Amino acid sequence: MPSHRYTSVFDRVPVPLTDREWPSRQLISAPLWVPVDLRDGNQALAEPMDPARKRRFFELLVTMGYKEIEVGYPSASQTDYDFVRLLAASDLAPEDVTIVVFTAARRDLIERTIESVRGIRNPVVIHVYTATAPTWRDVVLGRSREDLKDLILVAGQDVLELTDDLPGVRFQFSPEVFNLTEPDYVLDVCDAMTALWDATPERPVILNLPATVEVATPNVYADQIEYMHRNLARRDGVILSVHPHNDRGTGVACAELAVLAGAQRVEGCVFGNGERTGNVDIATLALNLHAQGIDPMIDFSDIDEIRRTVEHCNGIEVHPRHPYVGDLVHTAFSGTHQDAIRKGLAEHHARAEALGTDAREQRWLVPYLPIDPADIGRDYDAVIRVNSQSGKGGIAYLLEREFGVELPRRLQIEFARTVQAHADSVGDELTATDLWSLFERTYLDAAPSDMPALAHYRLDGSEMLVTLRSGSDTRTHRVTDSGPVEGLVSVLAEAGFSVEVLSLHQTSIGGGSTADALTLLEYRDVHGTAWAAGRATSVLDSTFDAVMRAAWRNGRTTLIEEECPRLDSNQRPAL
């Protein structure tokens, strides 16, 4: 490895702090969280969000409780500009949410940015940035320290002038690549900006100090933040903000130490999407506080719904080992871990019963689990059953190896319950053929007589004709301006078979040109989420087959629940 080509951070930028105080401090409250998914995270996507996905993401952030949201880079993208105008023309943003817009320090870009926020009734922050580090000054901008400071101050004056008639506007400045900028220079520039903008406690200026490219251990960033915290002029009129990236994989640590060092505000992305290796993960940061008994001030009680939305909007799947949200983060493959967790859960419930308290309110002391999975909407019992089986039989591995069928992890969880019950009844290990036969009986059995049938369908541009047969009744429905799945769902709902489709996964059975398509469909029923499957020679036909089965199974589940409301999930009759 040619490591000699690289230079230690200590040889690139002075780190003047020696009497640091942050190591002796403790985190006691949540900082102000600022999700930048709609701007910084959106810029990092190969396929940027369209207006519908951007709106859905914004609504998620509001629902979770974020009070300051960076919504876009309106001078760089017509989509971003239009989205900011949508906020001005609608009541999409609650009045207590601050809208942040981002711009480079150039007058024409500042003008378009400010034009985009005219009419917004919410508090607004105009966020101006310029790279200040020596390499960026020399290689990218071609400006001296003095020239660049003049450029920044001119931009600051432009912001003042152009917002003179806008009430409720505050200002933010980011010296990009702060962590590689000389401390005396960045302090001088920041103080000049707070003086220009007249920072006061009543109208504070945000100074955002990005670790744009991680180049050092987190303690170095903490030293740099504490230096600014202790030496900034007008400190009581400044909200000190940090924006760590994750090039070294230590973005979370940088943010946590920066808050110890005096930062009051953290910019990042939910689950950490961002350029290169990502922005700091503000979901992990918030739930780290939760695990220490500190209210993160953000609602993660349905983390799977949050993940589904983020995955849909970003087009990027969350890794199964991602902290807190990954499908496998509460899974113990080791038998000793499983034994400790099961004993811990039993002790937890026994202690709650002995004290006469709700187990959800009881102090959490279960081995290997830093938080109760129920806090974020997870059921741990289902997960551990799956892994006790997959450790023995390798359910998903055998199905993929022998039949080419790839099961989504959440379907593995559901199917493993069936496998476990069957394995217990036969008292023997199951082969791949046994598993596939069981899967077919569970999800691809012959259509029962009371299941609706798709007699015929035709797609013609934006119009779809669907002929549905239910019992002796056959009707044709016309659907317009809807996708095939959404159209079929609406037709089924009219016929009394409603279903809420959560996700679709396409795989195949076998390989080659003769392989059948297999659609695996996740839907919501009265007990939570469940799965159905469809098989056909084409992907669309298999998808329709899965939708039909899901609608029927959902109707049967609802009927059984109405007839047997007291039965738990292990007692309900199999469908």
C-alpha positions as CSV (number, residue, x, y, z in Angstrom):
1,M,0.0,0.0,0.0
2,P,1.5,3.4,-1.1
3,S,0.8,5.0,2.3
4,H,3.7,7.4,1.9
5,R,1.6,9.4,-0.6
6,Y,-0.7,10.7,2.1
7,T,-0.1,13.3,4.8
8,S,-1.2,13.3,8.4
9,V,-3.9,15.9,9.3
10,F,-1.5,17.4,11.8
11,D,0.9,18.3,9.0
12,R,-2.0,19.8,6.9
13,V,-3.8,22.1,9.3
14,P,-2.9,23.5,12.8
15,V,-5.0,22.1,15.7
16,P,-4.2,24.7,18.4
17,L,-6.3,23.4,21.3
18,T,-4.3,21.8,24.1
19,D,-6.5,22.4,27.3
20,R,-9.6,20.7,25.9
21,E,-12.6,20.3,28.1
22,W,-14.9,18.1,26.0
23,P,-13.5,14.8,27.2
24,S,-15.0,15.4,30.7
25,R,-18.4,16.4,29.5
26,Q,-21.5,14.2,29.1
27,L,-24.4,14.3,26.6
28,I,-27.5,15.4,28.5
29,S,-30.0,16.6,25.8
30,A,-30.6,16.3,22.1
31,P,-29.2,18.9,19.8
32,L,-31.3,20.6,17.1
33,W,-31.5,18.1,14.3
34,V,-31.6,19.3,10.7
35,P,-32.2,16.6,8.1
36,V,-30.6,17.5,4.8
37,D,-31.9,14.5,2.9
38,L,-33.9,16.8,0.5
39,R,-30.8,18.7,-0.5
40,D,-27.5,17.1,0.3
41,G,-28.9,13.6,0.3
42,N,-30.8,14.3,-2.9
43,Q,-27.6,15.5,-4.6
44,A,-26.0,12.2,-3.8
45,L,-28.6,10.1,-5.7
46,A,-27.9,8.7,-9.1
47,E,-31.6,9.4,-9.8
48,P,-32.6,12.5,-7.9
49,M,-36.1,12.5,-6.3
50,D,-39.0,13.6,-8.4
51,P,-41.6,16.0,-6.9
52,A,-43.8,13.1,-5.5
53,R,-40.9,11.4,-3.7
54,K,-39.6,14.7,-2.4
55,R,-43.0,15.6,-1.0
56,R,-43.4,12.2,0.6
57,F,-39.9,12.5,2.2
58,F,-40.8,16.0,3.5
59,E,-44.0,14.7,5.0
60,L,-42.2,11.9,6.7
61,L,-39.7,14.3,8.3
62,V,-42.5,16.5,9.6
63,T,-44.4,13.5,11.0
64,M,-41.2,12.4,12.8
65,G,-41.0,15.8,14.5
66,Y,-38.1,17.6,12.8
67,K,-38.5,21.4,13.3
68,E,-35.9,22.6,10.9
69,I,-35.5,21.0,7.4
70,E,-33.2,21.9,4.6
71,V,-35.5,21.5,1.6
72,G,-33.3,22.1,-1.4
73,Y,-30.8,23.9,-3.6
74,P,-33.3,26.1,-5.6
75,S,-30.7,27.8,-7.7
76,A,-29.2,24.5,-8.9
77,S,-32.4,22.6,-9.8
78,Q,-35.8,23.5,-11.3
79,T,-37.3,20.6,-9.3
80,D,-35.8,22.0,-6.0
81,Y,-37.0,25.5,-7.0
82,D,-40.5,24.2,-7.7
83,F,-40.6,22.3,-4.4
84,V,-39.8,25.4,-2.5
85,R,-42.5,27.3,-4.4
86,L,-44.9,24.5,-3.4
87,L,-44.2,25.2,0.2
88,A,-45.0,28.8,-0.4
89,A,-48.3,28.0,-2.1
90,S,-49.5,25.3,0.3
91,D,-49.8,24.5,4.0
92,L,-47.5,21.5,3.6
93,A,-45.1,22.9,6.2
94,P,-46.6,23.3,9.7
95,E,-46.0,26.8,11.1
96,D,-43.5,25.7,13.7
97,V,-41.1,24.2,11.0
98,T,-38.2,26.3,9.8
99,I,-37.4,26.0,6.1
100,V,-33.7,26.1,5.1
101,V,-32.6,26.8,1.5
102,F,-29.0,26.4,0.3
103,T,-27.0,28.5,-2.1
104,A,-23.4,29.2,-3.2
105,A,-21.9,32.6,-2.4
106,R,-22.7,34.2,-5.8
107,R,-25.2,37.0,-6.4
108,D,-27.2,35.5,-9.2
109,L,-27.6,32.2,-7.3
110,I,-28.5,34.1,-4.1
111,E,-31.2,36.1,-6.0
112,R,-32.9,33.0,-7.3
113,T,-32.7,31.3,-3.9
114,I,-34.4,34.3,-2.2
115,E,-37.0,34.5,-5.0
116,S,-37.9,30.9,-4.3
117,V,-38.8,31.6,-0.6
118,R,-41.0,34.7,-1.2
119,G,-44.4,34.1,0.2
120,I,-43.4,31.3,2.6
121,R,-45.1,31.9,5.9
122,N,-42.7,29.8,7.9
123,P,-39.4,30.9,9.4
124,V,-36.8,30.7,6.7
125,V,-33.0,30.3,6.9
126,I,-30.8,31.3,3.9
127,H,-27.8,29.0,4.0
128,V,-24.7,30.4,2.1
129,Y,-21.6,28.3,1.7
130,T,-18.1,28.7,0.3
131,A,-15.1,26.3,0.5
132,T,-12.3,27.9,2.6
133,A,-9.6,25.2,2.9
134,P,-6.2,25.9,1.2
135,T,-6.4,23.2,-1.4
136,W,-9.9,24.3,-2.5
137,R,-8.7,28.0,-2.5
138,D,-5.7,27.2,-4.6
139,V,-6.9,24.5,-6.9
140,V,-10.7,25.1,-7.3
141,L,-11.3,28.8,-6.6
142,G,-7.9,30.3,-7.5
143,R,-8.2,33.0,-4.7
144,S,-6.0,34.1,-1.8
145,R,-7.2,34.2,1.7
146,E,-8.0,38.0,1.5
147,D,-9.8,37.6,-1.9
148,L,-11.9,34.8,-0.7
149,K,-12.9,36.7,2.5
150,D,-14.0,39.6,0.4
151,L,-16.1,37.3,-1.9
152,I,-17.8,35.8,1.2
153,L,-18.6,39.2,2.7
154,V,-20.0,40.5,-0.6
155,A,-22.3,37.5,-0.7
156,G,-23.3,38.2,2.9
157,Q,-24.1,41.8,2.0
158,D,-26.1,40.5,-1.0
159,V,-28.2,38.3,1.3
160,L,-28.8,41.3,3.6
161,E,-29.9,43.5,0.7
162,L,-32.1,41.0,-1.0
163,T,-34.0,39.9,2.1
164,D,-34.5,43.4,3.5
165,D,-38.2,43.2,2.7
166,L,-38.7,39.6,4.0
167,P,-39.7,39.1,7.6
168,G,-38.8,36.0,9.5
169,V,-35.6,35.3,7.6
170,R,-32.4,34.3,9.4
171,F,-28.9,33.5,8.0
172,Q,-26.5,30.6,7.9
173,F,-22.9,30.4,6.7
174,S,-20.9,27.3,6.1
175,P,-17.1,27.5,5.5
176,E,-17.0,24.3,3.5
177,V,-14.1,21.9,4.3
178,F,-13.9,23.7,7.7
179,N,-11.9,20.8,9.2
180,L,-9.0,21.4,6.7
181,T,-9.1,25.2,7.0
182,E,-6.6,27.2,9.1
183,P,-8.3,27.9,12.5
184,D,-7.3,31.6,12.5
185,Y,-8.6,32.1,9.0
186,V,-12.0,30.4,9.5
187,L,-12.5,32.2,12.9
188,D,-11.7,35.5,11.2
189,V,-14.2,34.9,8.4
190,C,-17.0,33.6,10.7
191,D,-16.6,36.6,13.0
192,A,-16.8,38.9,10.0
193,M,-20.0,37.3,8.9
194,T,-21.7,37.4,12.3
195,A,-20.7,41.1,12.6
196,L,-22.1,41.8,9.1
197,W,-25.3,40.0,9.9
198,D,-25.5,41.5,13.4
199,A,-25.9,38.2,15.2
200,T,-27.8,38.6,18.5
201,P,-29.5,36.2,20.9
202,E,-32.8,37.4,19.6
203,R,-31.8,36.8,15.9
204,P,-29.0,34.3,16.0
205,V,-26.8,33.4,13.0
206,I,-26.1,29.8,12.3
207,L,-22.4,29.0,11.8
208,N,-22.2,25.5,10.3
209,L,-18.7,23.8,10.4
210,P,-18.6,20.9,8.0
211,A,-16.2,18.0,8.1
212,T,-16.7,17.9,4.4
213,V,-14.2,15.2,3.9
214,E,-13.2,13.2,7.0
215,V,-9.4,13.2,7.3
216,A,-8.7,12.7,11.0
217,T,-9.9,10.8,14.1
218,P,-13.0,12.2,15.8
219,N,-11.1,13.8,18.7
220,V,-9.4,16.2,16.2
221,Y,-12.8,17.4,14.9
222,A,-13.9,17.9,18.6
223,D,-10.8,20.0,19.3
224,Q,-11.5,22.1,16.2
225,I,-15.2,22.6,17.3
226,E,-14.2,23.5,20.9
227,Y,-11.7,26.0,19.6
228,M,-14.4,27.8,17.6
229,H,-16.9,27.5,20.5
230,R,-14.5,29.2,22.9
231,N,-13.1,31.9,20.6
232,L,-16.0,33.0,18.4
233,A,-17.1,36.6,18.8
234,R,-20.9,37.2,19.6
235,R,-21.0,33.6,20.8
236,D,-24.4,34.1,22.5
237,G,-25.7,35.2,19.1
238,V,-24.5,32.1,17.3
239,I,-26.0,28.7,16.9
240,L,-23.0,26.5,16.4
241,S,-23.8,23.7,13.9
242,V,-21.8,20.7,12.6
243,H,-22.2,18.7,9.3
244,P,-20.0,15.6,9.5
245,H,-19.4,13.3,6.5
246,N,-18.4,9.7,6.9
247,D,-15.3,9.1,4.7
248,R,-13.5,7.4,7.5
249,G,-16.6,5.7,8.9
250,T,-16.6,7.9,12.0
251,G,-19.3,10.4,11.2
252,V,-21.4,9.4,14.2
253,A,-18.5,9.7,16.6
254,C,-17.5,13.1,15.1
255,A,-21.0,14.4,15.7
256,E,-21.3,13.1,19.2
257,L,-17.9,14.5,20.2
258,A,-18.7,17.8,18.5
259,V,-21.8,18.2,20.6
260,L,-19.6,17.6,23.7
261,A,-17.3,20.3,22.4
262,G,-20.0,22.9,22.1
263,A,-22.1,22.3,19.0
264,Q,-25.8,22.9,19.4
265,R,-27.1,21.8,16.0
266,V,-26.4,18.7,13.8
267,E,-27.0,18.4,10.1
268,G,-27.2,15.0,8.5
269,C,-29.4,12.4,6.7
270,V,-31.8,9.8,8.1
271,F,-29.9,6.6,7.8
272,G,-26.8,8.5,6.5
273,N,-27.3,8.8,2.7
274,G,-24.9,11.3,1.1
275,E,-22.0,11.9,-1.3
276,R,-19.3,9.3,-1.3
277,T,-19.6,7.3,2.0
278,G,-22.4,9.5,3.2
279,N,-23.5,12.2,5.6
280,V,-23.7,11.5,9.3
281,D,-26.7,9.3,10.2
282,I,-29.0,11.3,12.4
283,A,-31.3,8.3,13.0
284,T,-28.4,6.5,14.7
285,L,-27.4,9.6,16.6
286,A,-30.9,10.1,17.9
287,L,-31.4,6.5,18.9
288,N,-27.9,6.4,20.6
289,L,-29.3,9.2,22.9
290,H,-32.5,7.2,23.4
291,A,-30.4,4.2,24.5
292,Q,-28.7,6.4,27.1
293,G,-32.0,7.6,28.6
294,I,-32.1,10.9,26.7
295,D,-35.2,11.9,24.8
296,P,-34.0,12.4,21.2
297,M,-37.1,14.6,20.5
298,I,-37.8,12.6,17.3
299,D,-40.4,9.8,16.9
300,F,-38.9,6.5,15.8
301,S,-41.7,4.3,17.1
302,D,-42.4,2.8,13.6
303,I,-38.9,2.5,12.3
304,D,-39.9,0.0,9.5
305,E,-42.4,2.5,8.0
306,I,-39.6,5.2,8.2
307,R,-37.2,2.8,6.4
308,R,-39.8,1.9,3.7
309,T,-40.3,5.5,3.0
310,V,-36.6,6.4,2.9
311,E,-35.8,3.4,0.7
312,H,-38.6,4.4,-1.7
313,C,-37.5,8.0,-1.9
314,N,-33.8,7.3,-2.2
315,G,-34.0,4.1,-4.3
316,I,-31.3,2.7,-1.9
317,E,-31.9,-0.3,0.4
318,V,-30.9,0.0,4.0
319,H,-28.3,-2.6,4.9
320,P,-29.5,-5.5,7.1
321,R,-26.8,-4.7,9.7
322,H,-27.5,-0.9,9.7
323,P,-27.7,0.2,13.4
324,Y,-31.2,0.0,14.8
325,V,-33.1,-0.1,11.5
326,G,-31.5,-3.1,9.7
327,D,-33.5,-6.3,9.4
328,L,-30.9,-8.3,11.3
329,V,-29.8,-5.9,14.1
330,H,-31.9,-7.7,16.7
331,T,-31.0,-11.1,15.4
332,A,-28.7,-13.5,17.3
333,F,-27.3,-16.4,15.2
334,S,-25.2,-17.6,18.1
335,G,-26.9,-20.1,20.4
336,T,-25.3,-18.5,23.5
337,H,-26.5,-15.1,22.5
338,Q,-30.0,-16.5,21.9
339,D,-30.0,-18.2,25.3
340,A,-28.9,-15.0,27.1
341,I,-31.5,-12.8,25.3
342,R,-34.3,-15.3,26.0
343,K,-33.4,-15.5,29.7
344,G,-33.1,-11.7,29.8
345,L,-36.5,-11.2,28.3
346,A,-38.0,-13.7,30.7
347,E,-36.4,-11.9,33.7
348,H,-37.6,-8.6,32.3
349,H,-41.2,-9.7,32.2
350,A,-41.0,-11.5,35.6
351,R,-39.6,-8.4,37.2
352,A,-42.3,-6.2,35.8
353,E,-45.0,-8.7,37.0
354,A,-43.4,-8.8,40.5
355,L,-43.4,-5.1,40.7
356,G,-46.9,-4.7,39.3
357,T,-45.7,-2.4,36.5
358,D,-46.0,-2.4,32.7
359,A,-43.1,-4.2,31.0
360,R,-42.9,-1.4,28.5
361,E,-42.2,1.0,31.4
362,Q,-39.7,-1.3,33.2
363,R,-36.0,-0.5,33.2
364,W,-34.3,-2.3,30.3
365,L,-31.5,-4.7,31.2
366,V,-31.7,-7.5,28.5
367,P,-28.3,-8.8,27.4
368,Y,-27.1,-8.0,23.9
369,L,-30.0,-5.6,23.1
370,P,-29.1,-2.0,23.8
371,I,-32.8,-1.0,23.4
372,D,-36.1,-2.8,23.6
373,P,-37.1,-3.6,19.9
374,A,-40.7,-2.7,20.8
375,D,-39.6,1.0,21.2
376,I,-39.1,1.2,17.5
377,G,-42.1,-1.1,16.5
378,R,-40.2,-4.4,16.3
379,D,-41.2,-7.8,17.6
380,Y,-38.1,-9.6,18.8
381,D,-39.8,-13.0,19.3
382,A,-40.4,-13.5,15.6
383,V,-36.9,-12.6,14.7
384,I,-35.2,-15.0,17.0
385,R,-37.3,-17.9,15.9
386,V,-36.2,-17.3,12.3
387,N,-32.6,-17.3,13.2
388,S,-32.8,-20.4,15.4
389,Q,-34.2,-22.2,12.2
390,S,-31.8,-20.6,9.7
391,G,-28.9,-21.6,11.9
392,K,-30.1,-25.2,11.6
393,G,-31.5,-25.5,8.1
394,G,-30.4,-22.4,6.2
395,I,-33.9,-21.7,4.9
396,A,-33.2,-18.8,2.6
397,Y,-29.8,-20.2,1.5
398,L,-31.2,-23.5,0.4
399,L,-34.1,-22.0,-1.5
400,E,-31.8,-19.7,-3.3
401,R,-29.2,-22.3,-4.0
402,E,-31.5,-25.1,-5.2
403,F,-34.4,-23.1,-6.8
404,G,-33.0,-19.6,-7.5
405,V,-35.7,-18.1,-5.2
406,E,-34.6,-15.1,-3.3
407,L,-36.8,-14.3,-0.3
408,P,-36.8,-10.8,1.2
409,R,-35.7,-10.9,4.8
410,R,-39.1,-9.9,6.2
411,L,-40.7,-12.8,4.3
412,Q,-38.0,-15.1,5.7
413,I,-39.2,-14.1,9.1
414,E,-42.9,-14.9,8.3
415,F,-42.1,-18.2,6.5
416,A,-39.7,-19.4,9.2
417,R,-42.7,-19.6,11.6
418,T,-44.3,-22.1,9.3
419,V,-41.0,-24.0,8.8
420,Q,-40.5,-24.2,12.6
421,A,-44.0,-25.6,13.2
422,H,-43.5,-28.1,10.4
423,A,-40.0,-29.2,11.6
424,D,-41.3,-29.6,15.1
425,S,-44.2,-31.8,13.9
426,V,-42.0,-34.1,11.7
427,G,-39.1,-34.2,14.1
428,D,-36.5,-34.1,11.3
429,E,-34.4,-31.7,9.3
430,L,-35.9,-30.3,6.1
431,T,-34.3,-30.5,2.7
432,A,-34.4,-27.8,0.1
433,T,-37.2,-29.8,-1.7
434,D,-39.1,-30.0,1.6
435,L,-38.8,-26.3,2.1
436,W,-40.0,-25.5,-1.4
437,S,-43.0,-27.8,-1.1
438,L,-43.9,-26.1,2.1
439,F,-43.6,-22.7,0.5
440,E,-45.8,-23.7,-2.4
441,R,-48.5,-25.1,0.0
442,T,-48.3,-21.9,2.1
443,Y,-48.3,-19.2,-0.6
444,L,-49.0,-20.8,-4.0
445,D,-51.7,-23.4,-3.3
446,A,-54.6,-23.9,-5.7
447,A,-57.0,-21.0,-5.7
448,P,-60.0,-21.8,-3.4
449,S,-63.6,-21.4,-4.6
450,D,-64.3,-18.2,-2.7
451,M,-61.2,-16.4,-4.1
452,P,-61.9,-13.8,-6.8
453,A,-60.5,-14.5,-10.2
454,L,-59.0,-12.2,-12.7
455,A,-60.8,-13.3,-15.8
456,H,-59.3,-10.9,-18.2
457,Y,-57.3,-7.6,-18.3
458,R,-56.1,-5.3,-21.0
459,L,-53.6,-2.4,-20.8
460,D,-54.0,0.4,-23.3
461,G,-51.8,3.4,-22.6
462,S,-53.2,5.1,-19.4
463,E,-56.3,3.0,-19.4
464,M,-56.7,-0.5,-18.0
465,L,-59.8,-2.8,-18.4
466,V,-60.2,-5.5,-15.7
467,T,-62.7,-8.3,-15.8
468,L,-63.2,-9.7,-12.3
469,R,-65.1,-12.9,-11.4
470,S,-66.3,-13.4,-7.8
471,G,-68.6,-16.3,-7.3
472,S,-71.3,-16.2,-10.0
473,D,-70.7,-12.4,-10.6
474,T,-68.5,-11.3,-13.5
475,R,-67.9,-7.6,-14.0
476,T,-65.6,-5.4,-16.1
477,H,-64.0,-2.3,-14.6
478,R,-62.3,0.6,-16.4
479,V,-59.3,2.2,-14.6
480,T,-57.5,5.4,-15.9
481,D,-54.4,7.3,-14.8
482,S,-53.2,4.6,-12.5
483,G,-50.4,2.0,-12.6
484,P,-51.4,-1.7,-13.1
485,V,-51.0,-2.7,-9.5
486,E,-52.8,0.4,-8.1
487,G,-55.5,-0.1,-10.7
488,L,-56.1,-3.8,-9.8
489,V,-56.1,-2.9,-6.1
490,S,-58.8,-0.3,-6.7
491,V,-61.0,-2.7,-8.6
492,L,-60.6,-5.3,-5.9
493,A,-61.7,-2.8,-3.3
494,E,-64.8,-2.0,-5.3
495,A,-65.6,-5.8,-5.2
496,G,-65.1,-5.9,-1.4
497,F,-61.6,-7.3,-1.4
498,S,-59.4,-4.5,-0.1
499,V,-55.7,-4.8,0.4
500,E,-52.9,-2.3,1.2
501,V,-49.8,-3.2,-0.7
502,L,-46.5,-2.3,1.0
503,S,-43.8,-3.7,-1.2
504,L,-43.3,-5.9,-4.2
505,H,-40.2,-8.2,-4.8
506,Q,-39.6,-9.9,-8.1
507,T,-37.6,-13.2,-8.3
508,S,-37.7,-16.3,-10.5
509,I,-38.1,-20.1,-10.0
510,G,-35.1,-21.8,-11.6
511,G,-33.1,-20.3,-14.4
512,G,-33.0,-19.8,-18.1
513,S,-35.7,-18.8,-20.6
514,T,-38.3,-21.3,-19.2
515,A,-38.1,-20.0,-15.6
516,D,-41.4,-18.8,-14.1
517,A,-41.7,-15.4,-12.6
518,L,-42.4,-15.2,-8.8
519,T,-43.8,-12.1,-7.2
520,L,-43.5,-11.7,-3.4
521,L,-45.9,-9.1,-2.1
522,E,-45.9,-7.6,1.4
523,Y,-49.3,-6.2,2.6
524,R,-50.9,-4.9,5.8
525,D,-53.6,-6.9,7.5
526,V,-55.3,-6.5,10.9
527,H,-52.3,-7.9,12.7
528,G,-49.6,-5.9,11.0
529,T,-47.8,-7.1,7.9
530,A,-48.1,-10.3,6.0
531,W,-47.0,-11.8,2.7
532,A,-48.6,-13.4,-0.4
533,A,-47.0,-14.8,-3.6
534,G,-47.9,-15.1,-7.3
535,R,-46.4,-17.3,-10.0
536,A,-46.8,-17.1,-13.8
537,T,-44.8,-17.1,-17.0
538,S,-44.6,-13.2,-17.0
539,V,-43.7,-10.7,-14.3
540,L,-47.0,-8.8,-14.7
541,D,-49.2,-11.9,-14.5
542,S,-47.3,-13.2,-11.4
543,T,-47.7,-9.7,-9.8
544,F,-51.5,-9.7,-10.5
545,D,-51.7,-13.3,-9.1
546,A,-49.9,-12.1,-5.9
547,V,-52.3,-9.1,-5.6
548,M,-55.3,-11.4,-6.0
549,R,-54.1,-13.8,-3.3
550,A,-53.2,-11.0,-0.9
551,A,-56.7,-9.5,-1.3
552,W,-58.3,-12.8,-0.6
553,R,-56.0,-13.7,2.4
554,N,-56.5,-10.2,3.8
555,G,-60.3,-10.7,3.6
556,R,-60.0,-14.2,5.3
557,T,-57.8,-12.8,8.1
558,T,-60.3,-10.0,8.8
559,L,-63.2,-12.4,8.9
560,I,-61.4,-14.8,11.2
561,E,-60.4,-11.9,13.5
562,E,-64.1,-10.8,13.6
563,E,-65.2,-14.3,14.5
564,C,-62.3,-15.1,16.9
565,P,-61.0,-11.8,18.3
566,R,-59.4,-13.3,21.4
567,L,-57.1,-15.8,19.6
568,D,-53.4,-14.9,19.4
569,S,-51.3,-15.4,16.3
570,N,-50.3,-19.0,17.3
571,Q,-54.0,-20.1,17.8
572,R,-55.6,-18.6,14.7
573,P,-56.6,-21.2,12.0
574,A,-54.2,-21.4,9.1
575,L,-55.4,-19.8,5.9
